[in-house]
Amino acid sequence: MNLTNRLDEHPIFARVAKVAAEEGLETYVVGGYVRDLILGRPSKDIDFTCVGSGIQLAQAVAKTFDEHVPLSVFKNFGTAMLKLDDWELEFVGARKESYRQESRKPLVEDGTLQEDLERRDFTINAMAISLNAANYGELIDPFDGIKDIKAKQLKTPLQPGITFSDDPLRMMRAARFASQLNFEIDEEVLSAMSSMASRISIISAERVREEFTKLLMSPNPRIGITILVDTGIAELVLPEIPKLRLEIDEHHHHKDVYEHSITVLEQAIAQEERLGGPNLVIRLAALLHDIGKPKTRNLLEGGG
């Protein structure tokens, strides 16, 4: 598959390709932008990966603009970001990345494009588009991401146990993508999430919060929240939610307070359009409005 015609829709790709050739850097568009391009979803975040220094490439691209373009360099991570109007362009060198058993900080090494793609979370995010003269616009899809997009399925490039051990936050990302894209998670992937749920404890609270926020702000958060509860991950990151399954809904509309809370969340989302659009505070309030019940329940004489 060649996507040159799609790249031609924005001049930044030809600009980056020209600079990359001048710098002698083999360069690709990767990750979520490629996925969204194929799905027809709007996206203004573009990730560029080169075999070499992403910072070098970003600095060279920034110099090609007559006006000042904000450039942020993160030397510790080997990445750089350009802001171009309302677009965000991230540049990084191809790399291998993994976590030690009890560490929250990844080990990062230079790598090939193949190694860079195989370390990614899901096959639908492990595709690249070449910006190199020899095969400009060619889709590189070593793990059948296109097939999984058509099947609306989430699979990992490597064995799920390897992918999730490298970065356990990917288990929460699976739930988030299921909610955002209305995709199903492969059974083997779901099984790994359940057996490896405890690994989420090595991830910082800030990264967990960010991922849960994205899930909650998705079009259908019920899907992702249910996955987190069913796999046991919610018990570790937001234990108040699964505990609601043990509480009787006093309104007698549902079998338990968990189902009641999810329904209230969905009712709140249905009202957002007239309230100005998606609202994180309202969604949190709806989801969490009954979380005090498990801790404050008291059994009274006579069965009350």
Disulfide bonds with the S-S distance in Angstrom:
none
